[in-house]
């Protein structure tokens, strides 16, 4: 049974939540705290899986509460439920909150968010990984992306396509833009998976707010240490995978989802490299010594692989299932065979990118696995696409 803690400074709000949650008491153990100080005291005495809090409260506001929850209880999922639709406030709290909801909140929407959060928490069976991911406020972002985007936003005539191109070059920036545009704060009717569409929906002012916050998140880049070169290679691979996946997709809408999923498919590596560098070096050493895939070495030494970690983080941020599913399963061949077209596309695009990127790897997939691409002729065509994309990126 999941343990929920709702925090607000108005007793009437808490009573209303208590009433609507009464019907869920068989599966959720809901508790209620009047203000941030009472919430922290409760957390010290009782285990909690999910905290849902208001933002503007006396004595201790929601931002400070969630900051302390993140630091003291990093495995707790943190959700904001507020009646203040202030962009600056939402942007500020993005480093401590996994998701945002606006009051008045339809109970079906609240229930859906809680169910999703609970299911994602169950996805990660390793408590150590849950704590690592839960304590991470943002993926690190490359400094040059921050500066280039800031300069571009200084031009009043900047084109959306130019901004989207800058965002697409960076895994962390892309994930943050998609996180925001798909949050309940913006209230769009459907999930948005295209970077360019996300930039259009967010608007230039919102994008400017996001760009300014990345300076704070640079601290995570510093945690990469000996992996600086590996991070650069990973980012190039992510962009190449995304471009190949977009070409492989046969529908425009699916192509944009494929691009976003391809861009983020190795996001879990950023988490593992920056949050447990010593252990991750052991992973890379084992993979090299035994000539094994990195994700197998991750499973053996850490207990979870980067695909699971990345999917968990992106799920906490409220990204669409269409993106999370291929991120989670791009190394799980059983899921690839039985999964959706987008899962298959990302799996193959990832393998093609590894083959095509200099110095090039031996085929990642077996001959029988490649045959599921419906024949040698089609595979040959996709390999040509991969080679063309490598040349495009190099130019």
N, C-alpha and C positions, 0 to 999 in steps of 0.2 A: 504494500500500500504506500503510495506516494505521500510525502509530508509537505504540506504547503503552509506558508506564513504570509498573511496579508497585513500590510502596514498602511495606516492612514491616521491623520490627526482629527478626523471627524467620526464620532461614535456612530452616527446615523449611516455613514458609508459602510463601516465595518458590519453593522447590523444587517444592512441590505445584502452584502456579500454572504454573510452567514446564512441568510434565508435562502438565497438562490443555490448555495452549495450544499444545502441539507440533503437534496436528492442524490448527491454524489458521495455521501458519506461511506458507502460500501467500498469505494475504491480510493478515495482521497481523505487523508486525515488533515483537515484544515484548522489552522490556529490563527489568531488575530491579535495584533499589537497596536496600541494607541501611541504612535510616534516612534521615532528612530531609537531612542534610548531604551524603551521597553522592548523593541525588536531585538536589539543587540543582547540584552539580558536574556531573552528567550533563547536566542541562538547559542549562547554559552551553556545553557542547561539542557537543550533538546536538539536532536538531529533534525535537519530540515533539508529537503531536496530542492525546493523552489521558493524564492522570495518574490512577492509582487508588492510594489510600494508606490505610494504617491510621491510627487516631487517636492512641492512647496509645503513644507511643514515647519512649525516653529521649533526653536532650539537646535534640532538637527534635521537638515533637509534630506531629500531622497538621494542626492548626489553623494553627500558625505556618508550616509548610511550604506549605500551600495559600495562605496570605496572601501569602507571597513569590512563589509561582508566579503568583498573580493580578496582582501588581504588576509583576513582571519579564516575564512571558509571558502577557499577558491573553487571547491567542487560544487557549490550551490549555484543553480541557474538563477539569474537576476533579471527581472522583468519590471519595467516602469508602467504604471497605470495612472495617467495624469489628465487633468482637464485643461492644462495650459499648452496650447499649440504654438509654442515659441521656438522658432528654429534654432536660435542661438543656444537655448537651454538644451534642446535635443542633441545638438551637435556636441555640446560640452559633456553630456552624460554618456556619449557613445563609447567612451573608454571604460565605463564601469557597468553598463547595462547591455544585456544580450539582445533584448527586444523592447519596443515601445508600443503601448496601447493608449488610446485616447478615451477619456470619459465624455459622454456616457458610452459604455462599452456593452454591446449586445452579448448576452450570456453565451450564445452559441459561438461567437467569435472568441470569447475568453476561454471557453471550454476547449475549443479547437487548438488554441495556442498552448494551453496547459497539457493537453494530450500529446501534442507534437513534442513539447519540451520533455515530457516524461518518457516518451518512446526513444528519443535521442539519448537520453541519459542511460536508458537500458542498453543502448547499442554498445556502449563502452563498458566492458566487463572489468577492465583494469582500473582500479581506483586511482593509481598513480597517474595514468593518462588523463582521467577526468579532472584531476586537480591541476595538471599542467595546462590543459585547454581551458578549464574554467577560470584560471587566474590570468589568462591572457586577454587583455582588453582589445588589442588590435594586431593584425599582422604587420610586420615591419615593411616599410616602403623605401624604395631607392631614392636617395637625395636628389638625383638629377631629375627624376619625375616631378618631385615637388616644385623644384625651381622652374622647370619648363612649363608646368601647368600654371604656376603663379604668373609667369611672364605672359603667357598666352591670354590669361584672364584680364591682364592689364590692357589688352587691345579691345576697344569697344566694338570693333568690326569682326572679331574672331568668329570663325565658322564652327558650327557644331561638329562637323566632321573632323576638324582639326583637333578639337578637344577630345573627341572620342578616340582618335588615333593615339593621342598622348596617354590617355587612360589605359588603353588596351595594351600598351607596352609594359605595363607593370601589374604583376599578379595581385599585390596587396591593394593597390589603388582600385583595381577592378572589383575586388571582393567588397571593398568598403562602399563603392558606388552602388553596387547591386544590393548590398545590405540595406542601405538607406532607402533606395527607391522601392524596395519590397516590404518595408516596415509598415506597420499599421498607421504610423504617423501621417503618411501621405495618402493612405486610403484609396489607392487605385483599385479598380474592379478586378483586374487580373494581374498575375505575376509578370514581371518584366525581366527578360533574360538578355536582351540586346543592350550592349554598352551605349551605343548611339541613342537608342530610345530612352535609356535611363538618363543620359545627359539632358535630352530634350525635356523629359518629365521633371527632372530636378530643377532645371533652370540654372543660369549662370551664377546667381547670388548664392544658391545652395552649394554649388560646386566650389565656389570661392571659400565658403565656410569649411567645407571638407578639406580643401587643400591646406588651409591654415592649421588644421589640427595635426597634419602629418609631421610637422616639426617635433611635436611632442612624442610621437611614436617612433622616432628615430632611435630611441634608446634600445629598441629590440634589435635594430641592425647591429648595434655594438655587441650584442650577445653572440653574433655569428662567429667572431674570432677567426679561427683557422678555416672556416667554411666560406670565406668571402668569395673565393674563386668558384667554389661549388655552387653558391647561390647565383652567381652570374650565369653559370652554365644552366642551372635549373630554370631560370627565367627565360633564357633563350629557347630552351626545350619547350617550356609551357606555351610560349607564343607560337612556335612552330607547330606544336600539336593542335593548337586552336585554329590556326590557319588551314591545316590539312583537314581537320574535322569539318570546318565550314564548307570546304570544297566537296567533301564526301557526302554531306547531307543533300538530299534530293528535294527538299522543300525549304522555302525561304525562312519560314518561322522556325523550323527545326534547325536550319543552318545557324541562326543566331544563338539558339540554345546550345548547340554543339560548340560554337566558338567560346561562349562563356564557360562551359564545363571543361573544355580543353585548356583554357587559360588557368583554371583553378584546380585541375585534377591533382597536382602535386603540392597543393597548399599545405598539406600536413607536414611535408618536409621542412618548411619554414619553421613550423612550431617545434619540431623535434630538434632541428639544428640549433635554434636559439634558446630553447628552454632546457635541454639536456645535452650539451655539447660533448662532454666526456663519453657518455654512453653512446651517443650517435657516432663518434669516431670509432668506437668498438664495432658498431654495426658495419660501417664502411670497410673497416679492416677485414672483418669476417667475410663480407661479400667478395672482396678482392682476393683474399687468400684461397677461398674455396670456389671461386668463380660461380657464385650464386647470385640470383637476383637480390637487389637491396631489400625489397619488401619481405622476402623470406628471412633474411637476416634480422630485420626489424621484429618480425613475429617471434623469432627465437630469443632475442636478447631483451626486447622491451615488452613483448606480450601483445602488442597491436602494431599494425603497419601504418604508414603515412596516409593510405587511402581512408582508413577508418578514422584516424585523427582529423584529417581534413574535412571529411563529411560531417563529423560531429561538430566541429567548429562552425562550418557554414550553416549547419542546421540550427545551431544556437542563434545565429544571426538572422534566421528567418528566410533564407534563400529558398527558391522554389525546389520542389521535389525533383523536377526534371533536371536540375543541375546537381543536386546532392546525390542522386542515385548513381549516375556514372562516375562521380568522384569516389564514391564508396566502393564500387565494384569493378573498377577498371583493371584490377589484377586478379579478380575472382572468376576464373574461367567458367565455372559452373553457372554463375550468374550471367556471364556474357552470353552463353549458349541459350539460356532461358529468358534473358532479359529483354528490355525494350530496344528499339533501334538505336536510341541515343547512347545506351550503354555499350552496344557493339561498336558504334562509331568511335567513341572515345578510346576504347580498348585498342582498336586497330590504328587509329591516328597516333596514339602514344607509341605503339610499336614501330610504325612507319617513321615517326620523328626520330626515334632512337637509331634506327638504321641509317637515316639520311644525314643526320647532323655529324659533321666532321669531329673526330676521326672516324666515326661510324662504329656501330656495334654489330656483332653477329646477329642474325635474325632472333628477335625476342620471342616469337611464337613458333611453335612446331609447324611442320608442313601440313599436318592434318588440321590444325587450328586455322592456318591461312586459307585452307580450302573452303571454310565457311564464308569466305568473301565471294563465293559463287564462281570460282574458276581462276586459272592462271592469267587469262587475258585481263580480267578486271583488276587483279592484283598488280599486274604490270602497269596498268594505267594509273593506279593509285601511287605506285612508287615513282612514276614520272611526275605526278603532282607534288609529291614530297620533295623531289629534287628541285623542281621549279621554285617551290616556296623557300627552300634553303638559299637558292641564288638570289631571290627577291630580298630576303632579310639581309644577306651579305652585302647587297648593293646599297 
